[in-house]
Amino acid sequence: MTTQRQTIGKLGESLAVAYLQKNGYRIITTNWRCRWGEIDIVAYDGVEMVFVEVKTRRSVATESPFENITPAKMEKFIHTAYTYADTHQILAWRIDAIAVLLGAGSSHQIEHVQNAFTE
């Protein structure tokens, strides 16, 4: 059974994909998993591969969606990105984060931070 939290997360990821495509990114895959964790979106910006962590909140939430990215989650995501890069022999890559704040109707806000976290 899909929970409301999963539904909100999937909507946020869909909005993030649309945002990236609108800004010239080519989506390679979504929800890539390995033993370390999951990469929400793998995209190519024309120069390098971009691994994207998406955080979504409803507009009634008081905290920023980015506040949910803890140091432990960052470390796990970095390991996952290294695994993808090694598996696919990718040399040039970065990690971005996208925050999606869901509003009423179609009034959503998206914040994109490039090079959001590194080792």
DSSP file (Angstrom, degrees, kcal/mol; ACC not computed):
  #  RESIDUE AA STRUCTURE BP1 BP2  ACC     N-H-->O    O-->H-N    N-H-->O    O-->H-N    TCO  KAPPA ALPHA  PHI   PSI    X-CA   Y-CA   Z-CA
    1    1 A M              0   0    0      0, 0.0     2,-0.5     0, 0.0     0, 0.0   0.000 360.0 360.0 360.0 137.4    0.0    0.0    0.0
    2    2 A T        -     0   0    0      4,-0.0     2,-0.1     3,-0.0     0, 0.0  -0.714 360.0-143.4 -86.1 128.5    1.3    3.5   -0.9
    3    3 A T     >  -     0   0    0     -2,-0.5     4,-2.2     1,-0.1     5,-0.1  -0.424  24.0-111.4 -85.8 165.5    1.4    5.9    2.0
    4    4 A Q  H  > S+     0   0    0      1,-0.2     4,-2.4     2,-0.2     5,-0.2   0.874 120.1  55.7 -62.2 -36.5    0.6    9.6    1.8
    5    5 A R  H  > S+     0   0    0      2,-0.2     4,-2.2     1,-0.2    -1,-0.2   0.902 107.7  47.7 -62.9 -42.2    4.2   10.3    2.5
    6    6 A Q  H  > S+     0   0    0      2,-0.2     4,-2.6     1,-0.2    -1,-0.2   0.893 110.7  52.1 -65.4 -40.2    5.3    8.1   -0.5
    7    7 A T  H  X S+     0   0    0     -4,-2.2     4,-2.1     2,-0.2    -2,-0.2   0.915 110.6  47.3 -62.6 -43.9    2.7    9.8   -2.7
    8    8 A I  H  X S+     0   0    0     -4,-2.4     4,-2.4     2,-0.2    -1,-0.2   0.903 112.2  50.8 -64.0 -41.7    4.0   13.3   -1.8
    9    9 A G  H  X S+     0   0    0     -4,-2.2     4,-2.3     2,-0.2    -2,-0.2   0.914 110.2  48.3 -62.3 -44.5    7.6   12.1   -2.4
   10   10 A K  H  X S+     0   0    0     -4,-2.6     4,-2.3     2,-0.2    -1,-0.2   0.884 110.9  51.3 -64.5 -39.2    6.8   10.7   -5.9
   11   11 A L  H  X S+     0   0    0     -4,-2.1     4,-2.4     2,-0.2    -2,-0.2   0.931 110.2  49.6 -62.7 -45.0    5.0   14.0   -6.8
   12   12 A G  H  X S+     0   0    0     -4,-2.4     4,-2.3     1,-0.2    -2,-0.2   0.902 110.6  49.7 -60.1 -42.2    8.0   16.0   -5.7
   13   13 A E  H  X S+     0   0    0     -4,-2.3     4,-2.5     2,-0.2    -1,-0.2   0.898 110.1  51.0 -64.9 -40.0   10.3   13.8   -7.7
   14   14 A S  H  X S+     0   0    0     -4,-2.3     4,-2.2     2,-0.2    -2,-0.2   0.910 111.4  47.6 -62.8 -42.3    8.1   14.2  -10.8
   15   15 A L  H  X S+     0   0    0     -4,-2.4     4,-2.3     2,-0.2    -2,-0.2   0.878 111.2  51.4 -65.7 -37.7    8.1   17.9  -10.4
   16   16 A A  H  X S+     0   0    0     -4,-2.3     4,-2.7     2,-0.2    -2,-0.2   0.903 108.9  50.7 -65.6 -42.0   11.9   17.9  -10.0
   17   17 A V  H  X S+     0   0    0     -4,-2.5     4,-2.7     2,-0.2     5,-0.2   0.937 111.6  47.6 -59.8 -47.3   12.3   15.8  -13.2
   18   18 A A  H  X S+     0   0    0     -4,-2.2     4,-2.4     1,-0.2    -2,-0.2   0.904 111.9  50.8 -61.2 -42.0   10.1   18.3  -15.1
   19   19 A Y  H  X S+     0   0    0     -4,-2.3     4,-1.3     2,-0.2    -2,-0.2   0.931 111.5  47.0 -60.5 -47.5   12.1   21.2  -13.7
   20   20 A L  H  <>S+     0   0    0     -4,-2.7     5,-2.6     1,-0.2     3,-0.4   0.923 112.4  49.3 -63.1 -44.7   15.4   19.7  -14.7
   21   21 A Q  H ><5S+     0   0    0     -4,-2.7     3,-1.7     1,-0.2    -1,-0.2   0.904 108.3  53.8 -61.0 -41.3   14.2   18.9  -18.2
   22   22 A K  H 3<5S+     0   0    0     -4,-2.4    -1,-0.2     1,-0.3    -2,-0.2   0.792 107.9  52.4 -62.4 -27.7   12.9   22.4  -18.6
   23   23 A N  T 3<5S-     0   0    0     -4,-1.3    -1,-0.3    -3,-0.4    -2,-0.2   0.138 128.5 -94.4 -98.8  19.2   16.3   23.6  -17.7
   24   24 A G  T < 5S+     0   0    0     -3,-1.7    -3,-0.2     1,-0.3     2,-0.2   0.513  77.2 139.4  89.6   6.0   18.1   21.5  -20.3
   25   25 A Y      < -     0   0    0     -5,-2.6     2,-0.6    -6,-0.2    -1,-0.3  -0.563  46.2-138.1 -81.7 147.5   19.0   18.4  -18.2
   26   26 A R  E     -A   44   0A   0     18,-2.8    18,-2.4    -2,-0.2     2,-0.4  -0.939  18.9-133.2-104.9 122.2   18.7   15.0  -19.8
   27   27 A I  E     +A   43   0A   0     -2,-0.6    16,-0.3    16,-0.2     3,-0.1  -0.622  25.1 178.7 -78.6 125.1   17.2   12.5  -17.3
   28   28 A I  E     -     0   0A   0     14,-2.9     2,-0.3    -2,-0.4    15,-0.2   0.882  62.8 -31.0 -91.0 -49.9   19.2    9.2  -17.3
   29   29 A T  E     -A   42   0A   0     13,-1.7    13,-2.8     3,-0.0    -1,-0.4  -0.977  52.3-136.9-160.9 166.0   17.2    7.3  -14.7
   30   30 A T  E    S+A   41   0A   0     -2,-0.3    11,-0.2    11,-0.2    10,-0.2  -0.950  78.3  15.2-129.5 153.9   15.2    7.7  -11.5
   31   31 A N  E    S-     0   0A   0      9,-2.2     2,-0.4    -2,-0.3     9,-0.2   0.883  73.2-178.5  53.8  47.6   15.1    5.8   -8.2
   32   32 A W  E     -A   39   0A   0      7,-1.9     7,-2.8    -3,-0.1     2,-0.3  -0.637   8.2-163.9 -78.2 130.7   18.4    4.0   -8.8
   33   33 A R  E     +A   38   0A   0     -2,-0.4     2,-0.3     5,-0.2     5,-0.2  -0.885  21.4 156.9-122.3 147.9   19.2    1.7   -5.9
   34   34 A C        -     0   0    0      3,-2.4     3,-0.3    -2,-0.3    46,-0.1  -0.827  61.8 -77.4-146.1-172.5   22.2   -0.1   -4.6
   35   35 A R  S    S+     0   0    0     -2,-0.3     3,-0.1     1,-0.2    45,-0.1   0.753 127.6  53.2 -66.7 -21.7   23.2   -1.5   -1.2
   36   36 A W  S    S-     0   0    0      1,-0.2     2,-0.3    43,-0.1    -1,-0.2   0.825 120.2 -85.8 -81.1 -32.2   24.1    1.9    0.1
   37   37 A G        -     0   0    0     -3,-0.3    -3,-2.4    42,-0.1     2,-0.4  -0.971  52.0 -52.1 162.0-148.7   20.8    3.6   -0.8
   38   38 A E  E     -A   33   0A   0     -2,-0.3     2,-0.6    -5,-0.2    -5,-0.2  -0.967  22.8-148.2-134.1 143.2   19.0    5.4   -3.6
   39   39 A I  E     -A   32   0A   0     -7,-2.8    -7,-1.9    -2,-0.4    -8,-0.3  -0.966  13.0-154.9-107.3 122.1   19.6    8.2   -6.0
   40   40 A D  E    S+     0   0A   0     12,-0.6    -9,-2.2    -2,-0.6     2,-0.4   0.936  76.4   9.0 -63.3 -47.8   16.3   10.0   -6.7
   41   41 A I  E     -AB  30  52A   0     11,-1.6    11,-3.1   -11,-0.2     2,-0.5  -0.997  56.2-165.6-139.5 132.6   17.4   11.3  -10.1
   42   42 A V  E     +AB  29  51A   0    -13,-2.8   -14,-2.9    -2,-0.4   -13,-1.7  -0.986  30.2 162.7-112.1 122.9   20.4   10.7  -12.3
   43   43 A A  E     -AB  27  50A   0      7,-2.7     7,-3.4    -2,-0.5     2,-0.5  -0.876  35.4-131.7-137.1 166.0   20.7   13.4  -15.0
   44   44 A Y  E     -AB  26  49A   0    -18,-2.4   -18,-2.8    -2,-0.3     5,-0.2  -0.990   8.5-167.6-123.1 126.7   23.2   14.9  -17.4
   45   45 A D        -     0   0    0      3,-2.0     4,-0.1    -2,-0.5    -1,-0.1   0.330  57.6 -94.2 -95.7   7.8   23.5   18.7  -17.7
   46   46 A G  S    S+     0   0    0      2,-0.2     3,-0.1   -20,-0.1   -21,-0.0   0.202 120.6  45.2  99.2 -15.0   25.6   18.7  -20.9
   47   47 A V  S    S+     0   0    0      1,-0.5     2,-0.3    45,-0.0    45,-0.1   0.641 119.0   1.4-123.3 -46.5   28.9   18.8  -19.0
   48   48 A E  S    S-     0   0    0     43,-0.0    -3,-2.0    42,-0.0    -1,-0.5  -0.937  75.3 -91.2-145.0 164.6   28.7   16.3  -16.2
   49   49 A M  E     -Bc  44  93A   0     43,-2.3    45,-1.7    -2,-0.3     2,-0.5  -0.551  39.5-153.6 -75.7 143.5   26.5   13.7  -14.6
   50   50 A V  E     -Bc  43  94A   0     -7,-3.4    -7,-2.7    -2,-0.2     2,-0.6  -0.981   7.7-158.9-126.6 123.0   24.3   15.0  -11.8
   51   51 A F  E     -Bc  42  95A   0     43,-2.7    45,-2.6    -2,-0.5     2,-0.5  -0.897  20.1-158.8-100.1 124.8   23.0   12.9   -8.9
   52   52 A V  E     -Bc  41  96A   0    -11,-3.1   -11,-1.6    -2,-0.6   -12,-0.6  -0.904  15.9-161.0-117.5 127.9   20.0   14.6   -7.4
   53   53 A E  E     - c   0  97A   0     43,-2.1    45,-2.6    -2,-0.5     2,-0.5  -0.918  18.4-157.6 -98.8 125.9   18.5   14.2   -3.9
   54   54 A V  E     - c   0  98A   0     -2,-0.5     2,-0.4    43,-0.2    45,-0.2  -0.909  10.7-173.9-110.3 130.2   14.9   15.5   -3.9
   55   55 A K  E     - c   0  99A   0     43,-2.6    45,-2.9    -2,-0.5     2,-0.4  -0.989   8.3-168.2-122.7 131.5   13.1   16.5   -0.7
   56   56 A T  E     + c   0 100A   0     -2,-0.4     2,-0.3    43,-0.2    45,-0.2  -0.945   9.6 171.5-125.2 139.2    9.4   17.4   -0.7
   57   57 A R  E     - c   0 101A   0     43,-2.4    45,-3.3    -2,-0.4     2,-0.2  -0.970  34.4-111.4-138.4 154.6    7.2   19.1    1.8
   58   58 A R  E >   - c   0 102A   0     -2,-0.3     3,-2.2    43,-0.2    45,-0.2  -0.556  37.9-110.2 -78.9 154.8    3.6   20.4    1.8
   59   59 A S  T 3  S+     0   0    0     43,-2.1    44,-0.1     1,-0.3    -1,-0.1   0.681 115.4  66.3 -63.2 -17.4    3.4   24.2    2.1
   60   60 A V  T 3  S+     0   0    0     42,-0.2    -1,-0.3    43,-0.0     2,-0.1   0.633  77.9 106.1 -79.1 -12.1    2.0   23.8    5.6
   61   61 A A    <   -     0   0    0     -3,-2.2    -4,-0.1     1,-0.1     0, 0.0  -0.407  61.7-152.2 -67.7 143.0    5.3   22.5    6.8
   62   62 A T  S    S+     0   0    0     -2,-0.1     2,-0.2     2,-0.1    -1,-0.1   0.735  71.6  68.0 -89.5 -24.0    7.3   24.9    8.9
   63   63 A E  S    S-     0   0    0      1,-0.1    -2,-0.1     2,-0.0     5,-0.0  -0.611  89.8-102.2 -97.7 158.7   10.8   23.6    8.1
   64   64 A S    >   -     0   0    0     -2,-0.2     3,-1.4     1,-0.1     4,-0.3  -0.459  28.1-122.6 -69.9 145.3   12.6   23.7    4.8
   65   65 A P  G >  S+     0   0    0      0, 0.0     3,-1.4     0, 0.0    -9,-0.1   0.837 111.7  64.1 -57.6 -30.5   12.7   20.4    2.9
   66   66 A F  G >  S+     0   0    0      1,-0.3     3,-2.1     2,-0.2   -10,-0.0   0.743  83.1  76.1 -66.1 -22.7   16.5   20.6    3.0
   67   67 A E  G <  S+     0   0    0     -3,-1.4    -1,-0.3     1,-0.3    -3,-0.0   0.686  84.8  65.6 -63.4 -16.3   16.5   20.4    6.8
   68   68 A N  G <  S+     0   0    0     -3,-1.4     2,-1.2    -4,-0.3    -1,-0.3   0.504  76.2  94.1 -83.8  -4.2   15.8   16.7    6.4
   69   69 A I    <   -     0   0    0     -3,-2.1    -1,-0.1    -4,-0.1    -3,-0.0  -0.734  63.1-173.7 -91.1  94.0   19.2   16.0    4.8
   70   70 A T     >  -     0   0    0     -2,-1.2     4,-2.5     1,-0.1     5,-0.2  -0.356  39.8-104.5 -82.0 163.6   21.2   15.0    7.8
   71   71 A P  H  > S+     0   0    0      0, 0.0     4,-2.4     0, 0.0     5,-0.2   0.881 123.7  52.8 -55.6 -38.2   25.0   14.4    7.8
   72   72 A A  H  > S+     0   0    0      2,-0.2     4,-2.2     1,-0.2     5,-0.2   0.906 109.4  47.9 -64.6 -41.3   24.3   10.6    7.9
   73   73 A K  H  > S+     0   0    0      2,-0.2     4,-2.5     1,-0.2    -1,-0.2   0.884 110.6  52.7 -66.3 -38.0   22.0   10.9    4.9
   74   74 A M  H  X S+     0   0    0     -4,-2.5     4,-2.7     2,-0.2    -2,-0.2   0.937 109.6  48.0 -60.9 -46.7   24.6   12.9    3.1
   75   75 A E  H  X S+     0   0    0     -4,-2.4     4,-2.2     1,-0.2    -2,-0.2   0.914 112.4  48.7 -61.6 -43.7   27.3   10.3    3.7
   76   76 A K  H  X S+     0   0    0     -4,-2.2     4,-2.0     1,-0.2    -1,-0.2   0.905 112.2  48.9 -62.2 -42.9   24.9    7.5    2.6
   77   77 A F  H  X S+     0   0    0     -4,-2.5     4,-2.7     2,-0.2    -2,-0.2   0.895 108.9  52.8 -65.9 -40.8   24.1    9.5   -0.6
   78   78 A I  H  X S+     0   0    0     -4,-2.7     4,-2.5     2,-0.2    -2,-0.2   0.922 109.4  49.2 -61.3 -44.8   27.8   10.1   -1.3
   79   79 A H  H  X S+     0   0    0     -4,-2.2     4,-2.1     1,-0.2    -1,-0.2   0.908 111.6  49.7 -59.5 -42.1   28.5    6.4   -1.1
   80   80 A T  H  X S+     0   0    0     -4,-2.0     4,-2.4     2,-0.2    -2,-0.2   0.909 110.0  50.2 -64.2 -42.7   25.6    5.7   -3.4
   81   81 A A  H  X S+     0   0    0     -4,-2.7     4,-2.9     1,-0.2    -2,-0.2   0.912 109.8  50.7 -62.8 -43.1   26.8    8.3   -5.9
   82   82 A Y  H  X S+     0   0    0     -4,-2.5     4,-2.8     1,-0.2     5,-0.2   0.905 109.4  51.7 -60.3 -40.9   30.3    6.8   -5.9
   83   83 A T  H  X S+     0   0    0     -4,-2.1     4,-2.6     2,-0.2    -2,-0.2   0.931 111.8  45.6 -62.5 -45.9   28.9    3.3   -6.5
   84   84 A Y  H  X S+     0   0    0     -4,-2.4     4,-2.3     2,-0.2    -2,-0.2   0.944 114.3  48.7 -61.5 -47.7   26.9    4.6   -9.5
   85   85 A A  H  <>S+     0   0    0     -4,-2.9     5,-2.7     1,-0.2     4,-0.4   0.908 114.3  45.3 -61.1 -43.3   29.9    6.5  -10.9
   86   86 A D  H ><5S+     0   0    0     -4,-2.8     3,-0.9     3,-0.2    -1,-0.2   0.927 113.1  50.0 -65.1 -45.1   32.2    3.5  -10.5
   87   87 A T  H 3<5S+     0   0    0     -4,-2.6    -2,-0.2     1,-0.2    -1,-0.2   0.861 120.3  35.5 -61.7 -37.5   29.6    1.1  -11.9
   88   88 A H  T 3<5S-     0   0    0     -4,-2.3    -1,-0.2    -5,-0.2    -2,-0.2   0.278 109.0-119.6-103.2   9.4   29.1    3.3  -15.0
   89   89 A Q  T < 5 +     0   0    0     -3,-0.9     2,-0.5    -4,-0.4    -3,-0.2   0.914  52.7 164.4  52.8  51.4   32.7    4.5  -15.3
   90   90 A I      < +     0   0    0     -5,-2.7    -1,-0.2     1,-0.1     3,-0.1  -0.872  18.7 175.4-101.9 126.6   31.7    8.2  -14.8
   91   91 A L        +     0   0    0     -2,-0.5     2,-0.7     1,-0.2    -1,-0.1   0.824  66.2  55.9 -98.6 -38.9   34.5   10.6  -14.0
   92   92 A A  S    S+     0   0    0    -45,-0.1   -43,-2.3    -7,-0.1     2,-0.3  -0.861  73.0 128.6-103.8 112.2   32.8   14.0  -14.0
   93   93 A W  E     -c   49   0A   0     -2,-0.7     2,-0.3   -45,-0.2   -43,-0.2  -0.982  29.8-168.6-155.1 164.0   29.9   14.2  -11.6
   94   94 A R  E     -c   50   0A   0    -45,-1.7   -43,-2.7    -2,-0.3     2,-0.5  -0.940  24.0-117.6-147.4 169.0   28.4   16.3   -8.8
   95   95 A I  E     -c   51   0A   0     -2,-0.3    21,-1.8    22,-0.2    22,-0.6  -0.964  30.4-178.5-115.7 124.9   25.6   16.0   -6.3
   96   96 A D  E     -c   52   0A   0    -45,-2.6   -43,-2.1    -2,-0.5     2,-0.4  -0.755  13.9-146.5-112.8 163.0   22.7   18.5   -6.3
   97   97 A A  E     -cD  53 113A   0     16,-2.3    16,-3.0    -2,-0.3     2,-0.5  -0.993   7.1-163.4-129.8 141.1   19.7   18.8   -4.0
   98   98 A I  E     -cD  54 112A   0    -45,-2.6   -43,-2.6    -2,-0.4     2,-0.5  -0.991   3.7-159.1-125.2 127.9   16.2   20.0   -5.0
   99   99 A A  E     -cD  55 111A   0     12,-2.8    12,-2.5    -2,-0.5     2,-0.5  -0.910   6.7-164.8-104.2 130.3   13.6   21.1   -2.5
  100  100 A V  E     -cD  56 110A   0    -45,-2.9   -43,-2.4    -2,-0.5     2,-0.7  -0.970   4.0-166.8-117.6 122.5   10.0   21.0   -3.6
  101  101 A L  E     -cD  57 109A   0      8,-2.9     8,-2.5    -2,-0.5     2,-0.4  -0.931  18.8-141.8-109.4 110.3    7.4   22.9   -1.6
  102  102 A L  E     -c   58   0A   0    -45,-3.3   -43,-2.1    -2,-0.7     2,-0.2  -0.560  23.2-176.5 -78.0 127.7    3.9   21.8   -2.6
  103  103 A G        -     0   0    0     -2,-0.4     2,-0.2   -45,-0.2     5,-0.1  -0.496  39.2 -64.9-110.2-176.6    1.4   24.5   -2.7
  104  104 A A  S >  S-     0   0    0      3,-0.2     3,-1.9    -2,-0.2     2,-0.3  -0.475 104.4 -20.3 -70.2 139.3   -2.3   24.6   -3.5
  105  105 A G  T 3  S-     0   0    0      1,-0.2    -2,-0.1    -2,-0.2     0, 0.0  -0.456 133.0 -25.8  65.1-120.6   -3.2   23.6   -7.0
  106  106 A S  T 3  S+     0   0    0     -2,-0.3     2,-1.6     1,-0.1    -1,-0.2   0.083 100.7 118.1-114.2  23.1   -0.2   24.0   -9.2
  107  107 A S    <   +     0   0    0     -3,-1.9     2,-0.3     2,-0.0    -3,-0.2  -0.498  40.0 155.2 -91.5  68.7    1.6   26.7   -7.1
  108  108 A H        -     0   0    0     -2,-1.6     2,-0.4    -6,-0.2    -6,-0.2  -0.685  33.5-144.4 -96.3 148.5    4.7   24.7   -6.2
  109  109 A Q  E     -D  101   0A   0     -8,-2.5    -8,-2.9    -2,-0.3     2,-0.4  -0.929  12.7-166.7-112.4 137.3    8.1   26.2   -5.4
  110  110 A I  E     -D  100   0A   0     -2,-0.4     2,-0.5   -10,-0.2   -10,-0.2  -0.988   5.0-171.2-126.7 130.1   11.3   24.5   -6.4
  111  111 A E  E     -D   99   0A   0    -12,-2.5   -12,-2.8    -2,-0.4     2,-0.5  -0.986   7.3-164.1-120.4 126.4   14.8   25.4   -5.1
  112  112 A H  E     -D   98   0A   0     -2,-0.5     2,-0.6   -14,-0.2   -14,-0.2  -0.945   3.9-170.8-116.2 122.0   17.8   23.8   -6.8
  113  113 A V  E >   -D   97   0A   0    -16,-3.0   -16,-2.3    -2,-0.5     3,-0.6  -0.953  12.8-149.3-114.7 116.3   21.2   23.8   -5.1
  114  114 A Q  T 3  S+     0   0    0     -2,-0.6   -18,-0.2     1,-0.2   -64,-0.0  -0.556  82.0  13.2 -81.6 149.4   24.1   22.7   -7.2
  115  115 A N  T 3  S+     0   0    0     -2,-0.2   -19,-0.3     1,-0.1    -1,-0.2   0.924  80.1 171.4  51.1  48.9   27.1   20.9   -5.5
  116  116 A A    <   -     0   0    0    -21,-1.8     2,-0.3    -3,-0.6   -20,-0.2   0.852  58.5  -1.9 -62.4 -38.9   24.8   20.6   -2.5
  117  117 A F        +     0   0    0    -22,-0.6     2,-0.2   -43,-0.1   -22,-0.2  -0.990  60.1 176.2-156.2 148.4   27.2   18.3   -0.5
  118  118 A T              0   0    0     -2,-0.3   -40,-0.1    -3,-0.1   -24,-0.0  -0.767 360.0 360.0-136.3-179.5   30.5   16.6   -0.9
  119  119 A E              0   0    0     -2,-0.2   -44,-0.0   -41,-0.1   -45,-0.0   0.515 360.0 360.0 -64.6 360.0   32.8   14.5    1.3
